[in-house]
Amino acid sequence: MFETFSDFADKKIHFIGVNGVGVNALAKYCLDMGARVSGSDRRAGDFCRDLQRKGCKITEGEDAAGVDDADAVVYSSAINENNAELLRARERNIPVFERHEFLNIVAKSFDTVVGVAGSHGKTTVTAMLTHILKNQNANFVSMIGGDAINFSNYVNNTKGDGAKIFVTEACEYRRHMLSLDVSVASLLNVDWDHPDTYPTRESVEKAFKEYLDGADVKVFADGNFVAVKIGESCARFECETGNEARVYASGEFAGVFGKNLQGEYNQKNALFAVATAYALGIKPADSVKALASFSGVKRRYEKVGEVFKVPVVFDFAHHPTEIESLFERASAEGKILAVFQPHTYSRTRAYMNDFANVFANFGALGTLILLPTYAAREPKDASCDSDALMRKILSKNAKCDVYLAKDSISSVEFAKKLAKDYGIILFVGAGDIYDLRKYFQMQM
């Protein structure tokens, strides 16, 4: 069995679900390190382009024969256990690793491992930290759980000499963050999500505490501050959120976050990035300065176009807390028209009341259009589908202007028809709603 990444030198590694952001970053790293790489996915999307340009064979769909010459197989958590390639690999006793297992094998080859964990904001903070490290020309590799505008989902800035840093998101799904042996643990926040993994809020809190306790260096929220605890010493960071967000490190002024970091939750994300960079030896003032050129992450408050001069923004928010924060930021533009695609029946069931409260009571929300639920790996459940959510919203506010869209295209047409009466149009969700951006990009 492979135990260290050096065991993969000159080996053939096959990735199932290679268009998935996390698996894709691992494939790119393996290719950089001299492994022979192949992969498959339902669709060879944008993340696969670099691999294909470098000669990697990427198959659309399942091809069992594609793993026959592999020395190891890595697969996404979203892959069904009946996947033909996965079954073939196991039949032939080819070493098989789920993404988080292989991620830890890769991480072990680095001197310092930084994990960015939390219920909300992981991708943005990881991308911000990556931007800071790149600006400082640090010796590092970073794997981002999204498509950062400055550098996509993967950065390899390793050099020959000096300690190497590995930066990655530490995902709480199925407690995967506990598989990662981190040197620096950054914990942004704790909220109850992934109800299929955590039956109660207490179970989430326990898992995150275990993650944080396992690291030598801890970065975490402490009231209105972000604390960095290194041994017995503790540095505290804070920012005055608003149009001019002044940043302080242990009471000393470190700079001001620019206009590219608007929104209270986004400024808090930036503060975590500055604090985590400090844990890696980077001066807070240098980090704040570096973030002035940070362009953001796709699907995180991403403006894709306009309709009647009304901005159209796509956002990944799929939890009630995230949606409320998104609405607060968007309300600065005026009345909101929101199109929401619920993500999984289990999440909708668990937070039905919380979703309904946000949609029924947020004052700046003018019209809400609900798309059919993005089921992911789950079977249909009419008790917690979009229709059930609409009924719950109306039970809390009968005057709420909420509609059910029969399909994605009808939501686009309806949103365009209503656009001129609104200050901003939001397309919200973690499913395939992002595919709708093509209907607005031509109008920029």
C-alpha positions in Angstrom: 0.0 0.0 0.0 1.2 3.5 -0.8 2.0 5.5 2.4 4.0 8.5 1.2 3.7 10.6 -1.9 7.2 9.7 -3.0 5.9 6.2 -3.6 3.9 7.7 -6.6 7.0 8.8 -8.5 6.7 7.7 -12.2 3.4 5.9 -11.4 0.1 6.0 -13.3 -2.7 7.6 -11.2 -6.3 7.6 -12.4 -8.8 10.1 -10.9 -12.5 9.4 -10.9 -14.5 12.6 -10.8 -11.6 14.6 -12.1 -13.6 17.7 -13.0 -14.5 18.1 -9.3 -12.5 20.9 -7.9 -10.7 19.0 -5.1 -9.9 15.9 -7.1 -8.8 18.0 -10.0 -6.3 19.9 -7.9 -4.8 16.7 -6.7 -4.5 15.5 -10.3 -2.7 18.7 -11.3 -0.2 18.3 -8.5 0.5 14.7 -9.3 1.2 15.7 -12.9 3.5 18.4 -11.7 5.4 15.9 -9.6 6.1 13.5 -12.5 3.2 11.0 -12.2 1.3 9.9 -15.3 -2.3 11.1 -14.9 -5.6 10.1 -16.4 -9.2 10.7 -15.3 -12.9 10.5 -15.9 -16.0 12.4 -15.1 -19.6 12.8 -16.4 -18.4 15.9 -18.2 -14.9 17.1 -18.9 -15.5 20.7 -17.9 -13.3 23.7 -17.5 -11.1 22.3 -14.7 -10.0 19.5 -17.0 -8.7 21.8 -19.8 -5.2 22.2 -18.3 -4.8 18.4 -17.9 -6.0 17.7 -21.4 -3.6 20.4 -22.8 -0.7 18.6 -21.1 -1.6 15.3 -22.7 -3.7 13.6 -20.0 -6.5 11.3 -21.2 -9.8 12.4 -19.7 -12.8 10.2 -20.4 -16.4 11.4 -20.3 -18.5 8.7 -18.6 -17.3 5.4 -17.1 -14.6 3.3 -18.8 -13.6 0.3 -16.6 -10.7 -0.5 -18.9 -9.2 3.0 -18.2 -7.9 1.8 -14.8 -6.3 -1.4 -16.0 -2.8 0.1 -16.2 -3.2 2.3 -13.1 -0.9 2.0 -10.0 -3.5 3.9 -7.9 -7.0 5.2 -8.2 -8.3 8.4 -6.5 -12.0 9.1 -6.4 -14.4 11.9 -5.3 -16.8 11.5 -2.4 -19.6 12.1 -4.9 -18.8 8.9 -6.8 -21.2 6.0 -6.4 -19.8 2.8 -5.1 -21.1 1.0 -8.1 -19.0 3.1 -10.5 -17.6 0.7 -13.1 -14.0 2.1 -12.8 -14.1 1.9 -9.0 -15.3 -1.7 -9.1 -12.7 -2.7 -11.7 -9.9 -1.2 -9.6 -11.0 -3.1 -6.5 -11.4 -6.3 -8.5 -7.8 -6.0 -9.6 -6.5 -5.0 -6.2 -5.3 -1.6 -7.4 -4.8 0.7 -4.4 -7.9 2.9 -4.1 -8.1 6.2 -2.2 -11.0 8.5 -1.5 -10.1 12.2 -2.1 -9.5 13.1 1.6 -7.3 10.0 2.1 -5.1 10.9 -0.8 -5.0 14.6 0.2 -3.4 13.6 3.5 -0.8 11.4 1.8 0.2 14.5 -0.4 0.2 16.8 2.7 2.6 14.6 4.5 5.4 15.5 2.1 5.3 19.2 3.2 6.9 20.8 6.2 3.9 22.9 7.2 0.2 22.0 6.5 -2.4 24.7 6.8 -6.0 23.6 7.0 -8.8 26.2 6.5 -12.0 24.8 8.1 -15.5 26.2 9.0 -19.1 26.0 8.0 -18.9 29.1 5.8 -16.2 30.9 3.9 -13.5 28.2 3.5 -13.0 28.7 -0.2 -12.8 32.5 -0.1 -10.3 32.4 2.8 -8.2 29.7 1.2 -8.1 31.8 -2.0 -7.2 35.0 -0.1 -4.4 33.2 1.8 -3.1 31.8 -1.5 -3.1 35.2 -3.0 -1.1 36.6 0.0 1.5 33.7 -0.2 1.8 34.1 -3.9 2.4 37.9 -3.5 5.1 37.1 -1.0 6.6 34.5 -3.3 6.4 31.9 -0.5 7.4 28.3 -1.1 4.0 26.6 -1.2 1.3 24.6 -2.9 -2.4 25.5 -2.5 -5.5 23.6 -3.4 -8.6 25.8 -3.4 -12.2 24.4 -3.3 -13.4 26.8 -6.0 -12.3 28.7 -9.1 -10.3 31.7 -7.9 -10.3 34.4 -10.6 -6.6 35.1 -10.1 -5.4 31.5 -10.3 -8.3 29.0 -10.5 -8.2 26.0 -8.1 -4.5 25.2 -7.8 -1.2 27.0 -7.3 2.2 25.4 -7.2 4.8 27.9 -6.2 7.4 25.5 -4.8 11.0 26.2 -5.2 14.2 24.2 -4.6 15.2 25.5 -1.2 13.4 26.3 2.1 10.5 24.8 4.0 7.4 24.0 1.9 3.9 25.0 2.9 0.8 23.1 1.9 -2.6 25.0 2.0 -5.9 23.3 1.6 -9.5 23.5 2.7 -10.3 21.1 5.5 -13.8 20.0 4.7 -16.2 18.9 7.5 -18.3 16.6 5.2 -18.1 13.1 6.7 -15.6 14.5 9.2 -13.0 14.5 6.4 -11.0 17.4 8.1 -10.0 15.0 10.9 -8.1 12.9 8.3 -5.8 15.8 7.7 -2.7 16.2 10.0 -2.5 20.0 10.1 0.2 22.1 11.6 -1.9 25.3 11.4 -5.6 24.9 11.9 -7.8 27.9 10.9 -11.4 27.6 12.0 -13.6 30.4 10.6 -16.9 29.6 12.2 -19.2 26.8 13.4 -22.7 26.3 12.1 -24.9 23.2 11.7 -24.6 21.9 8.2 -24.3 18.5 6.4 -27.2 17.0 8.4 -26.5 13.7 6.7 -23.2 13.6 8.6 -24.0 15.6 11.8 -27.4 14.8 13.5 -27.1 17.8 15.9 -25.3 21.1 16.2 -23.4 19.6 19.2 -21.9 16.9 16.9 -20.6 19.6 14.6 -19.1 21.5 17.4 -17.4 18.4 18.8 -15.8 17.6 15.4 -14.5 21.1 14.9 -13.1 21.2 18.4 -11.2 17.9 17.7 -9.8 19.4 14.5 -8.6 22.6 16.2 -7.2 20.8 19.2 -5.0 18.6 16.9 -2.9 21.5 15.6 0.1 23.2 17.1 -1.0 26.6 15.8 -4.7 27.6 16.1 -6.5 30.5 14.3 -10.0 31.0 15.5 -12.8 33.5 16.3 -12.6 35.0 19.8 -15.6 37.3 20.2 -15.0 40.2 17.7 -11.4 39.2 17.3 -9.5 36.6 15.3 -7.0 35.0 17.6 -3.7 33.3 16.6 -2.5 31.0 19.3 1.1 29.8 19.0 2.1 27.9 22.1 1.4 30.2 25.1 1.4 33.4 23.0 -1.7 34.8 21.4 -2.1 37.6 18.8 -5.4 39.2 18.2 -6.7 40.7 15.0 -9.7 42.9 14.4 -11.2 45.1 11.7 -13.7 47.9 11.7 -16.1 46.5 9.1 -17.8 49.0 6.8 -16.8 51.1 3.8 -13.4 51.7 5.3 -12.4 48.5 7.1 -9.3 49.4 9.2 -7.3 46.4 10.3 -5.4 46.1 13.6 -3.0 43.4 14.7 -2.6 43.2 18.5 -3.6 46.9 18.6 -1.3 48.1 15.8 -2.8 49.5 12.6 -2.0 47.2 9.7 -3.9 48.9 6.8 -7.3 49.2 5.3 -9.2 46.7 3.2 -10.1 48.0 -0.2 -13.3 48.3 -2.2 -12.7 44.8 -3.6 -13.5 43.4 -0.1 -16.9 44.9 0.5 -19.5 43.2 2.7 -19.1 42.5 6.4 -18.7 38.7 6.0 -16.2 39.2 3.2 -14.1 41.5 5.4 -14.2 39.0 8.2 -12.9 36.4 5.7 -10.1 38.7 4.8 -9.2 39.2 8.5 -8.9 35.4 8.8 -6.6 35.3 5.8 -4.4 38.0 7.3 -4.3 36.2 10.7 -3.5 32.8 9.1 -0.7 34.4 7.0 0.7 35.9 10.2 0.9 32.4 11.6 3.1 31.6 8.7 5.4 34.5 9.3 3.9 37.2 7.0 3.5 40.7 8.4 -0.1 41.8 8.6 0.6 45.0 6.7 2.0 43.0 3.8 -1.1 40.8 3.8 -3.5 43.7 3.8 -1.6 45.3 0.9 -1.5 42.1 -1.0 -5.3 41.7 -0.8 -5.9 44.9 -2.6 -5.3 43.0 -5.8 -7.4 40.0 -4.9 -10.1 39.5 -7.6 -12.4 37.0 -5.7 -13.7 33.6 -6.5 -16.2 32.6 -9.1 -19.7 31.9 -7.7 -18.9 34.1 -4.7 -20.8 37.3 -5.3 -19.8 37.1 -9.0 -21.3 39.6 -11.3 -21.8 38.0 -14.7 -23.9 40.6 -16.5 -26.7 43.1 -16.5 -30.4 43.2 -17.5 -31.7 46.8 -18.0 -28.6 47.9 -16.2 -29.5 45.8 -13.2 -26.5 43.7 -12.1 -26.9 39.9 -12.2 -24.9 38.2 -9.5 -24.3 34.5 -8.9 -23.4 33.1 -5.5 -22.7 29.7 -4.0 -24.7 30.3 -0.8 -26.8 27.2 0.1 -27.3 27.4 3.9 -29.7 29.9 5.6 -26.9 31.7 7.4 -25.0 32.2 4.1 -28.1 33.4 2.3 -28.9 35.9 5.0 -25.4 37.3 4.8 -25.6 37.4 1.0 -28.9 39.4 1.2 -27.4 41.8 3.6 -24.6 42.6 1.2 -26.8 42.7 -1.9 -29.4 45.0 -0.2 -26.9 47.9 -0.7 -27.9 47.7 -4.4 -31.7 48.1 -3.6 -34.6 45.7 -3.8 -33.6 42.1 -4.4 -34.9 39.6 -7.0 -33.6 36.2 -6.0 -33.6 32.9 -7.8 -32.8 30.0 -5.4 -32.0 26.4 -6.1 -32.2 24.3 -2.9 -29.3 21.9 -2.6 -30.2 18.4 -1.5 -33.4 17.3 0.2 -31.7 16.4 3.5 -30.4 20.0 3.9 -33.8 21.5 3.0 -35.5 19.2 5.5 -33.1 20.0 8.3 -33.2 23.8 7.8 -36.7 24.2 6.4 -37.8 26.6 9.1 -34.5 28.6 8.9 -34.8 28.9 5.1 -38.4 30.0 5.4 -37.6 32.6 8.0 -34.9 34.2 5.9 -37.1 34.3 2.7 -40.2 35.4 4.5 -38.8 38.1 6.7 -35.9 39.7 4.9 -37.2 43.2 4.1 -35.1 43.9 0.9 -36.2 40.7 -0.8 -38.9 41.7 -3.3 -39.4 38.5 -5.3 -38.2 34.9 -4.8 -38.2 32.3 -7.6 -37.6 28.7 -6.4 -36.0 26.2 -8.8 -36.5 22.5 -8.4 -34.2 21.0 -5.8 -30.7 19.9 -6.9 -30.8 16.4 -5.5 -27.1 15.5 -5.9 -26.8 11.9 -4.7 -30.2 11.8 -3.0 -33.6 10.3 -4.1 -36.5 12.7 -4.5 -38.4 13.6 -1.4 -41.7 15.5 -1.9 -41.9 16.3 1.8 -39.0 18.7 1.6 -38.9 19.8 -2.1 -39.2 23.3 -3.5 -43.0 23.2 -3.3 -42.9 22.3 0.4 -40.4 25.1 1.0 -42.7 27.6 -0.8 -45.6 26.5 1.4 -43.5 27.0 4.5 -42.5 30.5 3.4 -46.1 31.5 2.8 -47.1 30.1 6.2 -44.8 32.7 7.8 -45.7 35.5 5.4 -48.7 35.1 3.2 -47.8 38.3 1.4 -44.4 37.0 0.3 -43.9 37.2 -3.5 -42.7 33.7 -4.1 -42.9 31.6 -7.3 -42.1 28.0 -8.3 -40.2 27.7 -11.6 -40.9 24.5 -13.5 -37.3 24.5 -14.9 -34.2 26.6 -15.1 -35.0 28.4 -18.4 -38.3 29.6 -17.2 -36.6 31.2 -14.2 -34.3 33.1 -16.5 -37.1 34.4 -18.6 -39.2 35.4 -15.6 -36.2 37.2 -14.0 -35.5 39.2 -17.1 -39.1 40.2 -17.4 -39.1 41.6 -13.8 -35.6 43.0 -13.8 -36.3 46.7 -14.3 -38.2 46.9 -11.0 -35.2 45.7 -9.0 -31.8 46.9 -7.8 -30.1 43.5 -8.2 -30.8 40.0 -9.4 -29.3 37.1 -7.4 -28.9 33.5 -8.6 -28.2 31.5 -5.5 -27.3 27.9 -4.8 -24.5 25.2 -4.9 -26.0 23.0 -7.7 -26.0 23.5 -11.4 -27.7 26.9 -11.2 -24.3 28.4 -12.2 -24.9 27.0 -15.7 -27.5 29.8 -16.2 -24.8 32.5 -16.2 -24.5 32.0 -20.0 -27.9 33.7 -20.5 -26.6 36.9 -19.0 -22.9 37.2 -20.0 -23.7 38.4 -23.5 -25.4 41.4 -22.1 -22.4 42.9 -20.3 
